[in-house]
Amino acid sequence: MQAEVITLPCVLLLWDYWPLGRMFAAEYRPDATFFSSKSFSDLAWEKAPLFVLAALSAGITIKAQSSGGATSWYPLRIRLGNAIVSYVVYLEKAVWPARLAPMYPHPGYSLNPWHVAISLLVLLAITALVIAGRRHRYLLVGWFWFLGTLVPMSGLKQVGAQGMADRYAYLPFIGLFIMVCWGVSDWAKRRRISTSWLAASGVAAVLALMAVSHRQISFWSDHVTLWTHTLQVTRGNWQAENNLGMAFLRRGQMEDAIPHFRAAAEINPSDPVSNMNIGIYEQSRGNAPLAIEQYKKTIKLARNPKLKAEAYNNLAYGYKDIGDLADAQQSLQMAVKINPEFVGAWISLGLVAQKSGNLGLAITAYSRAMQIEPSGVGYLLLARALELSGRTAEAHAATQQARIVAEDFAEAQRDANRLLAK
């Protein structure tokens, strides 16, 4: 919704032009008395607080996405070309909503310059026709509503891996529907077409769209169905491959998931998520050296701090599997340095340090984890490290805390013993 908020002041200015008729009111409705005519500058100034809020929202969104590693830095010419082509594809899907998908892969450097040129000509031609027919104010409002509200989602500031996504078009399409609805009404009046014919045509259109929507909804029955369909209607969609793999993984179907992770990595070798998932698969099969290689690759590729921290955490488990506790400890220290709120990495650091005989570091790591997210298992691990250090009173206090926070103290004891035995 943030992107729509950014364009709200501009949409309100369009409403002032039509249907409110506050802008150039004498030209629009000479006998109008409900709203007085105001200049464009007056109408813009009265919305100044909204423009300020929109600018702040845009700045916060961009900063948050950038810090989370979600932005992609294609050159401006690529982003602009993709935006131009996407506008025309959205128009096509508004007319004929077929082969829909949650997201479409960004074409990147494979974008055809001729597609960009033809798309630009189409947009300029429609704009020229709308301006020529400006006596019908709804045409200008509808068209610039569509063009304007899509700007924040057009990819000029690229966020994520998609070139376009159908979910971005819902509100912009209102502008196109305004053009069609009022345009058909004017056309029917000039042709003196009866309201019964218009009503019958409207019902037929709604029924047809209901049938198409019912079929489209069926693809959203579950994640496997959704992303399988997405791969059928798009090409080179490494993110859909990844998501389908994750859907199989959540079902516990690792063997079904891994071909899709490998396909995602083949399409986009710089994708950190698929590389890490391949590492998880190799580690689950006991191939720790291959898993370590994949985790290292993920660390180099990841821009998202949380993903990088998770990769370091997994790398530590890979080193632990081959008995390299020193590198495991170093990897976990990197994980908590990148993401200080990573409770799992703090617990793992405590376990590795304790197994290495570094009880001071183990106590520090367990204590930090319990500050972030208290748990029965965590306090029992802390109690064990304190007890081994000869700090009996503190160990007893930690055990008492475990009894307080644990839903099932006996189960927490079993989990703590299992972790220590690994």
C-alpha positions in Angstrom: 0.0 0.0 0.0 3.0 2.4 0.5 3.4 2.9 -3.2 -0.2 3.9 -3.6 0.1 6.4 -0.7 3.1 8.0 -2.6 0.9 8.8 -5.6 -2.3 9.9 -3.6 -1.7 13.6 -3.8 -1.4 13.4 -7.6 -4.6 11.3 -7.8 -6.4 14.0 -5.7 -5.2 16.6 -8.2 -6.7 14.5 -11.0 -10.0 14.4 -9.1 -9.9 18.2 -8.9 -9.7 18.2 -12.7 -12.5 15.6 -13.0 -15.1 14.7 -11.7 -15.0 17.6 -9.1 -14.2 20.2 -11.7 -12.3 22.5 -9.3 -9.6 23.0 -11.9 -10.6 25.2 -14.8 -14.2 25.0 -13.5 -15.5 27.8 -15.8 -14.4 25.8 -18.8 -15.8 22.6 -17.5 -19.1 23.7 -15.9 -19.9 27.4 -16.5 -23.0 27.2 -14.3 -21.3 25.2 -11.5 -21.7 26.6 -8.0 -20.8 23.7 -5.8 -17.0 24.2 -6.2 -15.3 27.4 -6.9 -12.5 27.4 -9.6 -9.0 27.4 -8.3 -5.6 27.6 -10.0 -3.4 24.6 -10.3 -0.9 26.1 -7.9 -3.6 26.7 -5.2 -4.8 23.1 -5.5 -1.3 21.8 -5.3 -0.5 24.0 -2.3 -3.5 22.8 -0.3 -2.1 19.2 -0.7 1.4 20.2 0.3 1.2 18.2 3.6 0.3 15.1 1.6 3.2 15.7 -0.7 5.5 15.9 2.3 4.2 12.7 3.8 4.4 11.0 0.4 8.1 12.0 0.0 8.9 10.8 3.6 7.1 7.5 2.9 9.1 7.1 -0.4 12.4 7.9 1.4 11.7 5.4 4.3 10.7 2.7 1.9 13.8 3.1 -0.3 16.1 3.1 2.7 14.5 0.0 4.2 14.6 -1.9 0.9 18.2 -0.9 0.3 19.4 -1.8 3.8 17.6 -5.2 3.4 19.5 -5.9 0.2 16.2 -5.9 -1.8 17.2 -3.4 -4.5 18.8 -4.4 -7.8 21.1 -2.0 -9.5 20.4 -2.3 -13.3 21.6 0.8 -15.2 18.9 3.4 -15.7 18.5 2.7 -19.5 17.6 -1.0 -18.6 15.2 0.0 -15.9 13.6 2.7 -18.1 13.3 0.3 -21.0 11.7 -2.4 -18.8 9.2 0.1 -17.4 8.1 1.2 -20.9 7.6 -2.4 -22.0 5.8 -3.3 -18.8 3.3 -0.5 -19.2 2.2 -2.0 -22.6 2.1 -5.5 -21.2 -0.1 -4.3 -18.4 -2.4 -2.8 -21.0 -2.5 -6.1 -22.8 -3.4 -8.0 -19.6 -6.1 -5.5 -18.8 -7.7 -6.3 -22.1 -7.1 -10.0 -22.1 -6.1 -11.3 -18.6 -4.4 -14.6 -19.6 -1.2 -16.3 -18.6 -1.1 -14.4 -15.3 1.6 -15.0 -12.7 2.5 -13.6 -9.3 5.7 -12.2 -10.7 7.5 -12.0 -14.1 11.4 -12.2 -14.2 13.3 -9.1 -15.0 14.6 -9.2 -18.6 17.8 -7.4 -17.6 20.2 -7.0 -20.4 18.2 -9.3 -22.7 15.6 -6.6 -23.3 15.0 -6.1 -27.0 15.5 -2.4 -28.0 12.8 -2.8 -30.7 10.3 -3.9 -28.0 11.1 -0.7 -26.1 10.8 1.5 -29.1 7.4 0.0 -30.2 6.1 0.1 -26.7 7.1 3.8 -26.4 5.3 4.6 -29.6 2.1 2.9 -28.4 2.2 4.9 -25.1 2.8 8.2 -27.0 0.0 7.4 -29.5 -2.5 6.7 -26.7 -1.4 9.9 -24.8 -1.8 12.0 -28.0 -5.3 10.6 -28.6 -6.3 11.3 -25.0 -5.1 14.8 -25.2 -6.9 15.3 -28.5 -10.1 14.2 -26.8 -9.6 16.2 -23.7 -13.1 17.6 -23.8 -13.9 14.3 -22.3 -12.1 14.9 -19.1 -12.4 11.3 -17.8 -10.0 10.2 -20.6 -7.2 12.4 -19.3 -7.9 11.5 -15.7 -8.1 7.7 -16.4 -5.0 7.6 -18.6 -2.8 9.7 -16.3 -4.2 7.8 -13.3 -2.9 4.6 -14.9 0.5 6.1 -15.9 1.0 7.9 -12.6 0.0 5.3 -10.0 2.3 2.7 -11.7 5.4 4.9 -11.5 6.5 3.7 -8.0 6.1 0.1 -9.1 7.5 0.5 -12.6 11.0 -0.5 -11.6 12.6 2.9 -12.2 13.9 2.3 -8.7 14.3 -1.4 -8.9 13.2 -3.4 -5.9 13.3 -7.2 -6.0 14.0 -9.5 -8.9 10.7 -9.0 -10.8 10.3 -7.1 -14.0 6.6 -6.6 -13.4 4.0 -8.2 -11.2 0.2 -8.4 -11.7 -0.5 -7.3 -8.1 1.0 -3.9 -8.9 -1.7 -3.2 -11.5 -4.9 -3.5 -9.4 -5.2 0.2 -8.5 -3.7 1.6 -11.7 -6.2 -0.4 -13.7 -9.0 1.7 -12.1 -7.9 4.5 -14.4 -8.3 2.3 -17.5 -11.7 1.2 -16.2 -12.8 4.9 -15.8 -11.9 5.5 -19.4 -13.9 2.5 -20.6 -17.0 2.9 -18.4 -17.5 6.6 -19.1 -16.4 6.2 -22.7 -19.0 3.5 -23.3 -21.6 5.6 -21.6 -20.9 8.6 -23.9 -20.8 6.3 -26.9 -24.1 4.7 -26.0 -25.7 8.1 -25.6 -24.5 9.2 -29.0 -25.7 6.0 -30.6 -28.9 6.0 -28.6 -28.4 2.5 -27.5 -31.0 1.3 -24.9 -30.0 0.7 -21.3 -31.3 -2.8 -21.6 -28.6 -3.6 -24.2 -26.0 -2.0 -22.1 -27.1 -4.0 -19.0 -27.1 -7.2 -21.0 -23.6 -6.5 -22.3 -22.4 -5.7 -18.8 -23.8 -8.9 -17.3 -22.1 -10.9 -20.1 -18.8 -9.2 -19.4 -19.1 -9.9 -15.7 -20.0 -13.5 -16.2 -17.0 -14.0 -18.6 -14.7 -12.4 -16.1 -16.1 -14.6 -13.3 -15.3 -17.7 -15.3 -11.8 -16.5 -15.9 -11.3 -15.5 -12.3 -12.6 -18.9 -11.0 -10.0 -20.6 -13.1 -7.3 -18.2 -12.0 -8.1 -18.7 -8.3 -7.7 -22.5 -8.7 -3.9 -21.9 -9.3 -3.7 -20.4 -5.8 -4.9 -23.5 -4.0 -1.4 -24.2 -2.6 2.2 -23.1 -3.2 3.2 -26.1 -5.3 0.3 -25.5 -7.7 0.9 -21.7 -7.8 4.6 -21.9 -8.6 4.2 -24.8 -11.0 1.7 -22.7 -13.0 4.0 -19.7 -12.8 6.8 -21.8 -14.5 4.3 -22.8 -17.2 3.4 -19.3 -18.2 6.8 -17.6 -17.7 10.4 -18.3 -19.0 13.7 -18.1 -17.2 11.9 -17.5 -13.9 14.6 -18.5 -11.4 12.6 -17.0 -8.5 9.6 -19.2 -9.3 12.0 -22.2 -9.4 13.3 -21.2 -6.0 9.8 -20.7 -4.6 8.6 -24.1 -5.9 11.6 -25.7 -4.4 10.8 -24.1 -1.0 7.2 -25.3 -1.3 8.4 -28.9 -1.7 10.9 -28.3 1.1 8.1 -27.2 3.5 6.3 -30.5 2.6 9.4 -32.4 3.5 10.0 -33.4 -0.1 13.7 -32.6 -0.4 14.3 -34.8 -3.4 11.5 -33.0 -5.3 12.8 -29.6 -4.2 16.5 -29.9 -5.2 16.0 -30.0 -9.0 14.3 -26.6 -8.8 17.0 -25.1 -6.6 19.6 -26.3 -9.1 17.5 -24.9 -12.0 17.3 -21.5 -10.2 21.1 -21.5 -9.7 21.6 -22.4 -13.3 19.4 -19.6 -14.6 20.8 -17.1 -12.2 24.2 -18.2 -10.7 24.3 -15.0 -8.6 21.1 -16.0 -6.6 22.2 -16.6 -3.0 19.0 -18.3 -1.9 19.2 -21.2 -4.4 22.9 -21.7 -3.7 22.3 -21.9 0.1 19.4 -24.3 -0.4 21.7 -26.6 -2.5 24.1 -26.4 0.4 21.4 -27.4 2.9 20.5 -30.4 0.6 24.2 -31.5 0.3 24.6 -31.2 4.1 21.5 -33.3 4.7 23.0 -36.0 2.6 26.3 -35.9 4.5 28.3 -34.1 1.9 29.7 -31.4 4.2 32.6 -30.3 1.9 30.1 -29.6 -0.9 27.8 -27.9 1.5 30.6 -25.6 2.8 31.4 -24.7 -0.8 27.8 -23.6 -1.4 27.6 -21.7 1.9 30.7 -19.8 1.0 29.3 -18.9 -2.4 26.1 -17.7 -0.7 28.1 -15.4 1.6 29.8 -13.8 -1.3 26.5 -13.3 -3.2 24.2 -12.3 -0.4 23.3 -8.6 0.1 20.6 -9.2 2.7 22.3 -9.1 6.1 19.9 -11.7 7.6 20.5 -14.1 4.7 24.3 -13.6 5.0 24.1 -14.3 8.8 22.1 -17.4 8.2 24.7 -18.6 5.6 27.5 -18.1 8.2 25.4 -20.1 10.7 24.9 -22.9 8.2 28.6 -22.8 7.3 29.4 -23.3 11.0 27.4 -26.5 11.0 29.3 -27.6 7.9 32.6 -27.1 9.7 31.3 -28.7 12.8 30.3 -31.8 10.7 33.9 -32.2 9.6 35.3 -31.6 13.1 36.7 -28.1 12.5 35.4 -26.3 15.6 37.8 -23.3 15.2 36.3 -22.3 11.8 32.8 -23.2 13.1 33.3 -20.8 16.0 34.7 -18.1 13.7 31.7 -18.5 11.3 29.2 -18.1 14.2 30.9 -15.0 15.5 30.5 -13.5 12.0 26.8 -14.5 12.0 26.1 -12.7 15.3 28.2 -9.7 14.3 26.1 -9.3 11.1 22.8 -10.0 12.9 23.1 -9.4 16.7 19.5 -10.5 17.2 20.1 -14.0 15.7 19.2 -16.2 18.7 19.9 -19.5 17.0 23.5 -18.4 16.1 24.1 -17.3 19.7 23.0 -20.7 21.0 25.1 -22.5 18.3 28.1 -20.3 19.3 27.6 -21.3 22.9 27.5 -25.0 22.0 30.6 -24.9 19.8 32.5 -22.8 22.4 31.5 -25.2 25.2 32.6 -28.2 23.1 35.9 -26.4 22.5 36.4 -25.9 26.2 35.8 -22.1 26.0 33.3 -21.9 28.8 33.6 -18.1 29.2 32.5 -17.5 25.5 29.8 -20.2 25.9 28.3 -18.4 29.0 28.4 -15.0 27.2 26.7 -16.5 24.1 24.0 -18.3 26.0 23.4 -15.1 28.2 23.0 -13.0 25.1 20.5 -15.4 23.6 18.4 -15.3 26.7 18.4 -11.5 26.7 16.9 -11.6 23.2 14.5 -14.6 23.5 14.3 -16.4 26.9 13.6 -20.2 26.6 13.8 -23.2 28.9 16.4 -24.9 26.6 18.6 -21.8 26.5 18.6 -21.3 30.3 19.4 -25.0 30.8 22.4 -24.7 28.5 23.5 -21.6 30.4 23.1 -23.4 33.7 25.3 -26.3 32.4 28.1 -24.0 31.3 27.9 -22.1 34.6 28.0 -25.3 36.6 31.1 -26.5 34.7 32.7 -23.1 35.4 32.1 -23.7 39.2 29.5 -20.9 39.4 27.0 -23.1 41.2 24.7 -20.4 42.6 24.4 -18.7 39.2 23.8 -22.2 37.6 21.0 -22.8 40.1 19.4 -19.4 39.3 19.5 -20.2 35.6 17.9 -23.6 36.2 15.1 -21.8 38.2 14.6 -19.4 35.2 14.3 -22.5 32.9 11.5 -23.8 35.1 9.7 -20.5 34.9 9.9 -20.0 31.2 9.6 -23.6 29.9 6.2 -24.8 29.0 7.4 -28.4 29.6 10.5 -28.5 31.7 11.2 -32.2 31.2 11.1 -31.8 27.4 13.4 -28.8 27.6 15.9 -30.9 29.5 15.7 -33.6 26.8 16.3 -31.0 24.1 19.2 -29.4 26.0 20.9 -32.8 26.5 20.4 -33.7 22.8 22.1 -30.4 21.7 25.0 -31.0 24.1 25.4 -34.5 22.8 25.8 -33.5 19.1 
